[in-house]
Amino acid sequence: MLAPDSFATGMDWLLERTVGSGATSVSFGQASFTDLDFADDVSLLAELLELLVLAFELMADEATSLGLEVNWQNTKIQALGRREGVPLTITVKNHEVAVAEEFVYLGSLIHSSVQSTHDINRRSAIAHAAMQSLDNQIWRSRVSTSTKLKYNTCILPICLYGSDCWAVSRTDALQKF
């Protein structure tokens, strides 16, 4: 098992062994990306489903050599853009892996349509719920307006979390928050 100090180094080694060969990657213009990772959250990127399955299998084998395990219940596959012909589950090393239309990664909703609308709606609903939870305690109370405004500054970051990554369309811009 990896010591906590060496976890990041172990993940780097694991990803290098898994995707370092360049067999799995996604190209955007001149740039090529193999993975996105933060702590123990990893997203493997591939343009072909077959290559992604091979990368999963290799990652699981390499993880075992480090005393790590892939949590197959939390593992998801997502096809971006068109989803015709993509099955509902994929079998990887005798484990069924769900093909997800959407999932939350580092607090942001990633949707297979590659549009930000779904994350914008989710953030708006979370901020609305936060406002409502303060309704009787703060907004309808005799608390001073300056104190109420201080609570309001806690709501805006809830709504705008991840907004720097949104690709806002005209439809999104016309929605009410």
C-alpha positions in Angstrom: 0.0 0.0 0.0 1.2 3.5 -0.7 2.1 5.8 2.1 0.1 9.1 2.1 3.2 11.1 1.2 3.8 9.0 -1.9 0.2 8.9 -3.1 0.6 11.7 -5.7 3.9 10.2 -6.9 2.1 6.9 -7.2 -0.8 8.3 -9.1 1.7 10.1 -11.5 3.5 6.8 -12.0 0.3 4.9 -12.5 -1.0 7.4 -15.1 2.3 7.5 -16.9 2.2 3.7 -17.2 -1.5 3.8 -18.2 -1.6 6.6 -20.7 2.0 7.7 -21.1 2.5 5.7 -24.3 0.1 8.1 -26.1 -2.3 5.3 -27.2 -5.2 7.1 -25.5 -5.6 10.8 -26.0 -7.9 13.5 -27.3 -6.7 16.2 -29.6 -7.8 19.8 -29.6 -6.0 21.6 -32.4 -2.3 21.1 -31.9 -2.6 19.9 -28.2 -3.2 16.4 -27.1 -4.6 15.4 -23.7 -4.5 11.9 -22.1 -6.0 12.5 -18.7 -7.4 15.0 -16.2 -6.5 14.3 -12.6 -6.9 15.9 -9.2 -5.9 14.0 -6.0 -7.6 10.5 -6.5 -10.1 11.7 -9.1 -8.9 10.7 -12.6 -10.5 11.2 -16.0 -9.0 9.2 -18.8 -9.5 10.6 -22.3 -9.7 8.6 -25.5 -11.3 9.2 -28.9 -12.1 5.5 -29.3 -14.1 3.4 -26.8 -11.9 0.3 -27.4 -8.8 2.3 -26.5 -10.4 3.6 -23.3 -11.3 0.0 -22.2 -7.7 -1.1 -22.8 -6.5 1.9 -20.8 -8.9 1.0 -17.9 -7.6 -2.6 -17.9 -4.0 -1.5 -17.9 -4.7 1.0 -15.1 -6.4 -1.6 -13.0 -3.4 -4.0 -13.5 -0.9 -1.3 -12.7 -2.9 -0.1 -9.7 -2.9 -3.6 -8.3 1.0 -3.6 -8.4 0.9 -0.5 -6.1 -1.7 -1.9 -3.7 -4.4 0.3 -5.1 -7.8 -0.7 -6.4 -10.1 0.9 -9.0 -13.5 1.6 -7.5 -15.6 0.1 -10.3 -18.9 1.3 -8.7 -17.7 4.9 -9.0 -16.1 4.5 -12.4 -18.1 5.9 -15.3 -17.7 6.2 -19.0 -19.0 9.1 -21.0 -19.3 9.6 -24.7 -19.3 13.3 -25.6 -21.4 14.6 -28.4 -23.3 12.0 -30.4 -24.3 8.9 -28.4 -25.7 6.7 -31.1 -24.5 3.1 -30.8 -23.0 3.6 -27.3 -24.1 0.8 -25.0 -25.5 1.5 -21.5 -22.7 -0.5 -19.8 -19.2 -1.6 -20.8 -17.5 -4.7 -19.2 -14.0 -4.0 -18.0 -12.1 -6.8 -16.2 -15.4 -8.5 -15.4 -16.9 -5.3 -13.9 -19.9 -3.5 -15.5 -19.1 0.1 -15.9 -22.0 2.5 -16.6 -22.0 4.8 -19.5 -23.2 8.0 -18.0 -25.0 10.9 -19.7 -23.8 13.2 -17.0 -21.7 13.1 -13.8 -20.3 15.6 -11.3 -16.5 16.0 -11.5 -14.8 18.4 -8.9 -18.2 20.1 -8.2 -19.1 20.7 -11.9 -21.7 18.8 -13.9 -20.2 17.3 -17.0 -22.9 16.5 -19.6 -22.5 14.4 -22.7 -24.0 17.2 -24.8 -20.9 19.3 -24.0 -23.1 22.2 -23.3 -23.0 24.2 -20.1 -26.7 24.6 -19.8 -27.0 21.6 -17.5 -24.3 22.8 -15.0 -25.8 26.3 -15.1 -29.3 25.0 -14.2 -27.8 22.8 -11.4 -25.8 25.7 -9.9 -28.9 28.0 -10.1 -31.0 25.4 -8.3 -28.3 25.0 -5.6 -28.1 28.7 -5.1 -31.9 29.0 -5.0 -32.1 26.3 -2.3 -29.5 28.1 -0.3 -31.5 31.4 -0.5 -34.7 29.6 0.5 -33.0 27.9 3.5 -32.2 31.4 4.8 -35.7 32.8 4.0 -37.2 32.7 7.5 -34.0 32.9 9.5 -32.5 35.9 7.7 -34.5 37.6 5.0 -37.8 37.8 6.9 -36.2 38.5 10.3 -35.4 41.8 11.9 -31.7 41.4 11.2 -30.1 44.5 9.8 -29.9 45.0 6.1 -26.1 45.2 6.2 -26.0 41.7 7.9 -28.4 40.4 5.3 -26.1 41.6 2.5 -23.2 39.7 4.2 -25.2 36.5 3.9 -26.0 37.3 0.3 -22.3 37.4 -0.5 -22.2 33.7 0.5 -24.9 32.8 -2.0 -23.3 34.3 -5.2 -20.2 32.0 -5.0 -22.5 29.0 -4.8 -24.2 30.1 -8.0 -21.0 31.0 -9.9 -18.8 28.0 -8.9 -17.2 26.7 -12.1 -18.6 29.5 -14.2 -15.2 30.3 -15.6 -15.4 27.1 -17.5 -18.9 27.6 -18.9 -19.4 28.0 -22.6 -22.5 30.3 -22.3 -24.9 30.3 -25.2 -27.6 32.9 -26.0 -30.2 30.6 -24.4 -28.1 30.3 -21.2 -27.7 34.1 -21.0 -31.4 34.6 -21.1 -32.2 32.3 -18.2 -33.2 33.8 -14.8 -31.0 33.0 -11.9 
